Structures are given as structure tokens and as C-alpha cells.
Amino acid sequence: MAEPQPFMEEQLIESTLEEIRTALKAGRIGDAIAALTRLHPADRADAFEELDGDAQSTILPRLDIPATADLLEELEDEEAADVAQYMSTERLADVLDEMEPDEAADVLGDLPPETAALALAEMDDAEEVIPLLGHPDETAGGLMTTWLVTLRPEETAAEAIDKLRHAELEEDGPYYLYVIDDADSLVGVVGLRDLVIADPKTSITKIMDPEVKYATTGIDQEDVARMMAHYDLSSLPVVDDDGRLLGVITVDDVVDVLEEEATEDIYRLAHLSDADLSIDSPVSLSVRRRLPWLFLNTLTAMFAAWVISNFEGIFEQVAVLAVFQGVVAGMGGNAATQSLALSVRAIALGEIALKDIWRTIAKEVLTGIIQGVSVGIVVGFGVYLWRGNPWLGLILALALFANMLVAVIVGTMIPIILKALRQDPALASAVLVTAVTDSVGFAIFLGLATLLLPLLT
Amino acid sequence: MAEPQPFMEEQLIESTLEEIRTALKAGRIGDAIAALTRLHPADRADAFEELDGDAQSTILPRLDIPATADLLEELEDEEAADVAQYMSTERLADVLDEMEPDEAADVLGDLPPETAALALAEMDDAEEVIPLLGHPDETAGGLMTTWLVTLRPEETAAEAIDKLRHAELEEDGPYYLYVIDDADSLVGVVGLRDLVIADPKTSITKIMDPEVKYATTGIDQEDVARMMAHYDLSSLPVVDDDGRLLGVITVDDVVDVLEEEATEDIYRLAHLSDADLSIDSPVSLSVRRRLPWLFLNTLTAMFAAWVISNFEGIFEQVAVLAVFQGVVAGMGGNAATQSLALSVRAIALGEIALKDIWRTIAKEVLTGIIQGVSVGIVVGFGVYLWRGNPWLGLILALALFANMLVAVIVGTMIPIILKALRQDPALASAVLVTAVTDSVGFAIFLGLATLLLPLLT
């Protein structure tokens, strides 16, 4: 096999980049292009992104139309739109014609409206793309492609194969063929393998499966992904509200959606707003996305400071309280983060049912009690041994218990409440939860200490 | 279409459960089984899991072999092994024969060794499963199935289709056929569609693609998933170290891996150990998995308390320091969490290259400086206005700046270092990072205050 070892993509991309840069420097543009196109299209896009603007604009006009279409399909949407803007309208239209309709629609959606309109007017297959433009990116309609081969129930297997032979589809095909009736309504699905092994004269009605899972256009991409994962579907047909077949979503798009949604959840739990941020993002973008969250955190931190300031006098009398107040707030935060992660993930994976909510909360409360008692006893006893004051230990233990119990309840409930309000369950959850556990933690600990002050001094 | 609306699975499962429970109570076991088997196999497993032990053991022996095989394939691995233990060896062997070999191997791997050995001895297709037993679950070898149709380069398209017609495969079968030479080495791949539309007399050599992406058995499932996502592959062949084809991984397995790995990252960042924990887990399991992490957090919180205790005397003189110390530690923690999430996610998605590390860190340092200056100025000035002491504001601003800078460096570096040490980048990162930002935050703030004490009183 001529193939390099798998997972060597990075090294391969690096060495190809070297080759391209050397060739460009020596004016051997043809060699640079040959090196680039030798890569798998997915790697080619990664390599192209690494090149500087000069190199990109030298190479781009000299790539042929199919290679340019491959490149735009593999680039991130915004980068693809950037690249598209540097092409002549005529060339851009040719490239868009060559692309998968759903990818072409994504690029058109990110272009300035005039540029998009001019390109559409120039395209040969505009009718494949136009129906896709109306659907938001993050819905089933935005994910689907209109490239599909439809069958009729009365056709034979041989006719279906003949249809397939004459369909102009990308190499990688869908491997399910959908069957529609006279009103274009979806009535069944035929696997390519069943078609191949069927007697050529069998009618499609006999080999199709009438139980088709499908999505309507407006459904959120996360629900689409969850459904395809749940039923192990490699493609999912999309219908309009009247049940007419409009397109199909393939599993590779769903893999991207799952990665994107997981990234979004991770970021949101870490006080970051957008999944399009990465560690490679420019500093200006990074700061723009991260700083607002830090200011929000600042507000909640200052609120917690205000809570403490109400007890300020006590530190002059019992300085040791300043040493341990952070333990109560911090452990509440840690316990809450655990519940939060479980709750957010359960909602994302569709594992939480609203009717089970009380059972879920009851379990978390019990968990919180066990954890609060355990940590409370260990810390309370430890601090008693360290500082020799049993009352300090007792106050710490009680405050830890109370705050860790509040923590699991808040950590579990906030995402559920946000979901019920049709908000993203992960968004702002972490900020809200920390705000609560900090403020409650300080208030309980310092409040108890104030009540029992004579025992501490 | 007889199909209910999509995404109504939950309601469908609920109403079916009602029906099953009512039927069982009335002794109509046949009706209960009919209701259960009416569900899609994926939903059937979800419903079965919800039934109590009595109901499960009433239904299980009365399901036919294919339905039992479907059920075991869809259940979680451990639950499947539990169910398998209640069957007679003979029945279990029949069920395992009916299952996909990779799923059968997973069940066998979770059974007590004697039970597994007895079942294997009784199986007809043990030779399909035995080669899979040696591979750890989380590697390419553990993910692959041995159910595949292989072609020879010299065969014709018609012969290949004939082979396919006689192969006993599950309905949903792979849509790529792999081509091997006399030494069983992988030499190419043929898409089913290309096979169908080719002239029946064409030889496979002419239609196969010799550039096949593949994995070797020992490769981690996360790398497999990343590779299949990167190249949009719907299946990936697995070869041994000598390049001999052993099996194939299908994209539906990879979707599960991606969800599992994302859950694991989210949990680990939230101080939780295992992806098999969910919000529905029994309290005992939940506590067993969560409490050890909380005790680890307790240790780091007590260390931070010890740092503060070195400055204890200062609170008797300047109680206000106790009010604001938490802001410095907390904001450091928040800034670190952002960097940590970006770093962990970039490693998981393979977006971070070791050669770019210095550039990445330089960017994070610059981001940290901008964020530290911004938050420092706002908080410092705000506290000056609130408390009327410019020196307190200045100390806070300086401490915030320093701690937030430390935070982004530590948050970015710890996952990278863990990865370089071949550990999971997410594991313990959050604990380590918080320990650093807490301790450093308190030390810097209280240290500066001690130095500038005369200005504060």
C-alpha cells in the first residue's frame, strides 16, 4: 500500500507545507499545486489554512474547479466564504455548481448578499441550492443536501439501478434510496445492498421498508444528531410539514454536529460563549469572547465579597475565619460543578425525562447529604485537630454540609430550569451556580460564626 | 406513513411501558411481548431497562433468539452481561451467534470467564468472535466487527455482487467492500455504488480505490473516531501489524465513541471520574465516583487555607483583606477554566500541534495580560471607590493581574503536559489548576498586602 501510516496526517501536512513554501519561493507554482493536490481533500484544507495570504492567493486561481470545490467543502464555513470572495463571479458560480448543494448553500449564506445573488444568477444548478437557502444552518433543513436519488414504488430493482447509474452524484453516495409517491410524499426506504441482491424484476414496493425515520426541516441539528445516533442511521430523510421529501442528512454531517455541540457544552461550562473559539483563535477574538464572561464572573465575585463585608468586623476578633471561609465556598462550588456536568450532559444526550425530575432531584439530595456529611466530618474534625477549637470545627462542618446540599440542588436544577425556559442548559449555568454556592457558603459560615461568636473567642 | 412523529420516542416508550405493565399484571404475557417487540430495537432496549427485575425475567425467556440478540446489542455492555447471565448456556450461545461479532465479543468480555468459556464452546460461529476477544474494548480491535465481505482484485463486478448476494450479513451492512490480495493484505476499497453501476465484466482492480485509510488493531478508539470524522469515512478497515485485513469499524460505533469521549471530557473537567456515571446512576455508585474527587478537592482547599493561615495576623489589623482575597483566587480560577477548556478540547479534536506550542502559549499569555489588566483596573478602581482606599485597589489590581496571568499559563499547559506524559489531558486538570490559582492568588494578594501594610491601616 502506497498509503502512509494512519494518524500521520500532521507530519504529512507539515512536510507538504514545506514543499509548497519552497516551491513557491522558487517560483515553481505548478509544483506547489501538485504537492497540495496530492493530499486528501480534508488534509488539503488543513494545509491551505496554514498558508499565508500571499501563498493562498497565488495558488487559488490556479486550482481547477473540482479541486476548488473540494477545498471550499472542507474549509470552515467562514473561511470558505472569505476564499469565495476573492474569485470572479463566473468562477465562483462554477465552483458552487460542483459543490454539494448543502455546502454551497452554507457558503452562499456567509457571503455578502449582493455577491451571493450574482453568483446564484450565474449558476447552472441554482435550483438545487435555492431551496436550501431559507433554512437556518442549525436545523435539519440547513444540514440536508438535495442530492438524492428517489425511487417510485412501482419501479423494478433493475430500473432503480439504471437510475442510479445515470444519476450525477458525488462518489461517496448516499447508500439508502428513498421512495416517494405521486405527491412526493416519503413512503419507504431501500438499502443499496437490498437493491443489489434483489431479483432485477422485483418491484420496489416489495423490497422497501415502509417504516422510515425522518425529520422535518425545522428540527434542531442536535435533535437530528441524537436521533441518528440513537437509531444508528447512516442517513436521515428530511420532509416538509406536508411530508414531502426535500433532502437527506448524512451521518458525516452529524458527526460534525456532535463534536460542535460537545465543544459548545464544554465551553459554556467553562464560562466561554462560542464553539467557534479555539486555542488557535487570534488574541483579539479570544479576548472579545472571553473577557465579557470574566466581567460577569467579576460581578458575582464582588457580590460574594459584599456578602462577606457584612461580617467584616468578625475578622478583627476571630481572624481564623478568614482562613476557612474559602473552603466552604469552594467545596460548594466543586460539588455543584459535578451535579451541573451530570445534568447538562444528561440533557444533551436526551437522558433526562421531565416526569423523572423529582426522582432525579431526590437522588441528588441524598447524594448531597452523604457527601456533605462525609466532607463536613473530615474537615470539621481535621480543623479541630489543627486549631484545637471544637466549635470552629463544628461550624465548618455544619456550613460545609449545608452549602454542599444547596450545591447539588442548584447544580442539578439550573440546567433543567434553563431547558424548560427553552434556553441552552449549559449557558451561564456555571456562573449562576458559582454565584449561589459562593454567596450561600460565605453567608452560612460567617452567619453561624456570628451566632456562636462567644464560643470562638 | 404508519410512523409516529419523530422525537416522540420518549412518549412512545412510556405508553408502551404502561401497556406492558398492564398486560403483565393481567397475566397476558404474549401481549406484553408483542407491545415490546413493536418498538424499534433501540427503543426496545430503553424500555426493557425501565422494567423491574420481575418483569424482565418474565419476558426474557419468551423473546425469540433474534429479538434477544437485538436486545443485547442495544443494551449497555454491563447490562447486557447481566441479562446474559440469566440464560441457559445453550440459549446464550444461540443468541451470541445471532449477534454482530463485535457486540458478542463485548458481552463475552463482561461475563465471568467460566460462563463465557461455556457459551463459546456451545457457539456455532465462535471463530468469528474469538479473534475479537483479545482486543481491549477501547481500541480499533475492540471496535471492529469481523462481518465483512472481501473481494479479490481479479474478480469481476458481477462475481462480487454474487458474493454479496450469498453473504449472510445483517441488514444494515457495510457499504464499502475491501479488496485483499493472496496474503490477505488490504489493497483497495470498492464503494457499493461503484460496484452497482460498473459494467458487470469489469475487474475489481479497475474500480477499486487503492488509497485506503485504515487503522491497526491497537490504535485508541478516540484516534479512530477523529480519523473517521476528519476524512468523513463511513467505515474504516482494521489491519494487523502485517497489514492483513481483520475487520471493519462502522461509523455508528464511532458516533457512540465521540459521545462517550465528550462526556468523559466534560465529567473530568467537572471533577468526575467516569463517563459511565449519569444523573440516573444509583446513589451508591454516584457517591463512590464523586466523593473521592471531593476529598481531593478538600485537600487542595485545605492547602489554600494553610497558605492564608500564614498571613492570619493581618486580618486582625486589616479585616477588609478577608473580604477581597476570594475575588483574586476566584477570578484566577475562572480565567484558568477558560484556558483549560480550550486546551483540553483542542487536544481532543487534534487541533493542537506540539510544534505550535510556543505560539499557543505566547497567544494565551498575551490574552492573559489583556484580561488581567482589564479586570484588574475595573476591580481595583471599583474597590477604591467602594472602600475609599487607593492602596487596597492597587494591591487588588496587581494581584488580579498576576494571578490571571498565571491562570492562563497553567490552564493551557497542564493538559498539554498530561498529554505529553501520555495521561488523559482532562483528568485531574481542573483540580490541579484550581489548586494553583487558589494558592497563588491568596499568596500574591496577602503577600502584597503584608509588604504594603502601613499604607492599608
Boltz contact constraints between the chains, C-beta under 6 A:
constraints:
  - contact:
      token1: [A, 6]
      token2: [B, 215]
      max_distance: 6.0
  - contact:
      token1: [A, 7]
      token2: [B, 223]
      max_distance: 6.0
  - contact:
      token1: [A, 10]
      token2: [B, 353]
      max_distance: 6.0
  - contact:
      token1: [A, 42]
      token2: [B, 230]
      max_distance: 6.0
  - contact:
      token1: [A, 42]
      token2: [B, 231]
      max_distance: 6.0
  - contact:
      token1: [A, 161]
      token2: [B, 196]
      max_distance: 6.0
  - contact:
      token1: [A, 165]
      token2: [B, 197]
      max_distance: 6.0
  - contact:
      token1: [A, 173]
      token2: [B, 193]
      max_distance: 6.0
  - contact:
      token1: [A, 175]
      token2: [B, 175]
      max_distance: 6.0
  - contact:
      token1: [A, 192]
      token2: [B, 192]
      max_distance: 6.0
  - contact:
      token1: [A, 193]
      token2: [B, 173]
      max_distance: 6.0
  - contact:
      token1: [A, 196]
      token2: [B, 161]
      max_distance: 6.0
  - contact:
      token1: [A, 196]
      token2: [B, 196]
      max_distance: 6.0
  - contact:
      token1: [A, 197]
      token2: [B, 165]
      max_distance: 6.0
  - contact:
      token1: [A, 211]
      token2: [B, 3]
      max_distance: 6.0
  - contact:
      token1: [A, 215]
      token2: [B, 6]
      max_distance: 6.0
  - contact:
      token1: [A, 223]
      token2: [B, 7]
      max_distance: 6.0
  - contact:
      token1: [A, 229]
      token2: [B, 255]
      max_distance: 6.0
  - contact:
      token1: [A, 230]
      token2: [B, 42]
      max_distance: 6.0
  - contact:
      token1: [A, 231]
      token2: [B, 42]
      max_distance: 6.0
  - contact:
      token1: [A, 232]
      token2: [B, 252]
      max_distance: 6.0
  - contact:
      token1: [A, 251]
      token2: [B, 251]
      max_distance: 6.0
  - contact:
      token1: [A, 252]
      token2: [B, 232]
      max_distance: 6.0
  - contact:
      token1: [A, 255]
      token2: [B, 229]
      max_distance: 6.0
  - contact:
      token1: [A, 258]
      token2: [B, 258]
      max_distance: 6.0
  - contact:
      token1: [A, 262]
      token2: [B, 262]
      max_distance: 6.0
  - contact:
      token1: [A, 263]
      token2: [B, 345]
      max_distance: 6.0
  - contact:
      token1: [A, 266]
      token2: [B, 266]
      max_distance: 6.0
  - contact:
      token1: [A, 266]
      token2: [B, 341]
      max_distance: 6.0
  - contact:
      token1: [A, 266]
      token2: [B, 345]
      max_distance: 6.0
  - contact:
      token1: [A, 267]
      token2: [B, 341]
      max_distance: 6.0
  - contact:
      token1: [A, 270]
      token2: [B, 337]
      max_distance: 6.0
  - contact:
      token1: [A, 270]
      token2: [B, 338]
      max_distance: 6.0
  - contact:
      token1: [A, 270]
      token2: [B, 341]
      max_distance: 6.0
  - contact:
      token1: [A, 271]
      token2: [B, 334]
      max_distance: 6.0
  - contact:
      token1: [A, 271]
      token2: [B, 338]
      max_distance: 6.0
  - contact:
      token1: [A, 272]
      token2: [B, 338]
      max_distance: 6.0
  - contact:
      token1: [A, 278]
      token2: [B, 346]
      max_distance: 6.0
  - contact:
      token1: [A, 278]
      token2: [B, 351]
      max_distance: 6.0
  - contact:
      token1: [A, 279]
      token2: [B, 342]
      max_distance: 6.0
  - contact:
      token1: [A, 279]
      token2: [B, 343]
      max_distance: 6.0
  - contact:
      token1: [A, 279]
      token2: [B, 346]
      max_distance: 6.0
  - contact:
      token1: [A, 279]
      token2: [B, 360]
      max_distance: 6.0
  - contact:
      token1: [A, 283]
      token2: [B, 363]
      max_distance: 6.0
  - contact:
      token1: [A, 283]
      token2: [B, 366]
      max_distance: 6.0
  - contact:
      token1: [A, 283]
      token2: [B, 367]
      max_distance: 6.0
  - contact:
      token1: [A, 286]
      token2: [B, 367]
      max_distance: 6.0
  - contact:
      token1: [A, 287]
      token2: [B, 367]
      max_distance: 6.0
  - contact:
      token1: [A, 287]
      token2: [B, 370]
      max_distance: 6.0
  - contact:
      token1: [A, 290]
      token2: [B, 338]
      max_distance: 6.0
  - contact:
      token1: [A, 291]
      token2: [B, 371]
      max_distance: 6.0
  - contact:
      token1: [A, 294]
      token2: [B, 371]
      max_distance: 6.0
  - contact:
      token1: [A, 294]
      token2: [B, 375]
      max_distance: 6.0
  - contact:
      token1: [A, 297]
      token2: [B, 334]
      max_distance: 6.0
  - contact:
      token1: [A, 298]
      token2: [B, 375]
      max_distance: 6.0
  - contact:
      token1: [A, 301]
      token2: [B, 327]
      max_distance: 6.0
  - contact:
      token1: [A, 301]
      token2: [B, 330]
      max_distance: 6.0
  - contact:
      token1: [A, 305]
      token2: [B, 323]
      max_distance: 6.0
  - contact:
      token1: [A, 305]
      token2: [B, 324]
      max_distance: 6.0
  - contact:
      token1: [A, 305]
      token2: [B, 327]
      max_distance: 6.0
  - contact:
      token1: [A, 308]
      token2: [B, 323]
      max_distance: 6.0
  - contact:
      token1: [A, 309]
      token2: [B, 323]
      max_distance: 6.0
  - contact:
      token1: [A, 312]
      token2: [B, 319]
      max_distance: 6.0
  - contact:
      token1: [A, 315]
      token2: [B, 315]
      max_distance: 6.0
  - contact:
      token1: [A, 315]
      token2: [B, 319]
      max_distance: 6.0
  - contact:
      token1: [A, 315]
      token2: [B, 322]
      max_distance: 6.0
  - contact:
      token1: [A, 316]
      token2: [B, 316]
      max_distance: 6.0
  - contact:
      token1: [A, 316]
      token2: [B, 319]
      max_distance: 6.0
  - contact:
      token1: [A, 319]
      token2: [B, 312]
      max_distance: 6.0
  - contact:
      token1: [A, 319]
      token2: [B, 315]
      max_distance: 6.0
  - contact:
      token1: [A, 319]
      token2: [B, 316]
      max_distance: 6.0
  - contact:
      token1: [A, 322]
      token2: [B, 315]
      max_distance: 6.0
  - contact:
      token1: [A, 322]
      token2: [B, 322]
      max_distance: 6.0
  - contact:
      token1: [A, 323]
      token2: [B, 305]
      max_distance: 6.0
  - contact:
      token1: [A, 323]
      token2: [B, 308]
      max_distance: 6.0
  - contact:
      token1: [A, 323]
      token2: [B, 309]
      max_distance: 6.0
  - contact:
      token1: [A, 324]
      token2: [B, 305]
      max_distance: 6.0
  - contact:
      token1: [A, 326]
      token2: [B, 326]
      max_distance: 6.0
  - contact:
      token1: [A, 327]
      token2: [B, 301]
      max_distance: 6.0
  - contact:
      token1: [A, 327]
      token2: [B, 305]
      max_distance: 6.0
  - contact:
      token1: [A, 330]
      token2: [B, 301]
      max_distance: 6.0
  - contact:
      token1: [A, 334]
      token2: [B, 271]
      max_distance: 6.0
  - contact:
      token1: [A, 334]
      token2: [B, 297]
      max_distance: 6.0
  - contact:
      token1: [A, 337]
      token2: [B, 270]
      max_distance: 6.0
  - contact:
      token1: [A, 338]
      token2: [B, 270]
      max_distance: 6.0
  - contact:
      token1: [A, 338]
      token2: [B, 271]
      max_distance: 6.0
  - contact:
      token1: [A, 338]
      token2: [B, 272]
      max_distance: 6.0
  - contact:
      token1: [A, 338]
      token2: [B, 290]
      max_distance: 6.0
  - contact:
      token1: [A, 341]
      token2: [B, 266]
      max_distance: 6.0
  - contact:
      token1: [A, 341]
      token2: [B, 267]
      max_distance: 6.0
  - contact:
      token1: [A, 341]
      token2: [B, 270]
      max_distance: 6.0
  - contact:
      token1: [A, 342]
      token2: [B, 279]
      max_distance: 6.0
  - contact:
      token1: [A, 343]
      token2: [B, 279]
      max_distance: 6.0
  - contact:
      token1: [A, 345]
      token2: [B, 263]
      max_distance: 6.0
  - contact:
      token1: [A, 345]
      token2: [B, 266]
      max_distance: 6.0
  - contact:
      token1: [A, 346]
      token2: [B, 278]
      max_distance: 6.0
  - contact:
      token1: [A, 346]
      token2: [B, 279]
      max_distance: 6.0
  - contact:
      token1: [A, 351]
      token2: [B, 278]
      max_distance: 6.0
  - contact:
      token1: [A, 353]
      token2: [B, 10]
      max_distance: 6.0
  - contact:
      token1: [A, 360]
      token2: [B, 279]
      max_distance: 6.0
  - contact:
      token1: [A, 363]
      token2: [B, 283]
      max_distance: 6.0
  - contact:
      token1: [A, 366]
      token2: [B, 283]
      max_distance: 6.0
  - contact:
      token1: [A, 367]
      token2: [B, 283]
      max_distance: 6.0
  - contact:
      token1: [A, 367]
      token2: [B, 286]
      max_distance: 6.0
  - contact:
      token1: [A, 367]
      token2: [B, 287]
      max_distance: 6.0
  - contact:
      token1: [A, 370]
      token2: [B, 287]
      max_distance: 6.0
  - contact:
      token1: [A, 371]
      token2: [B, 291]
      max_distance: 6.0
  - contact:
      token1: [A, 371]
      token2: [B, 294]
      max_distance: 6.0
  - contact:
      token1: [A, 375]
      token2: [B, 294]
      max_distance: 6.0
  - contact:
      token1: [A, 375]
      token2: [B, 298]
      max_distance: 6.0
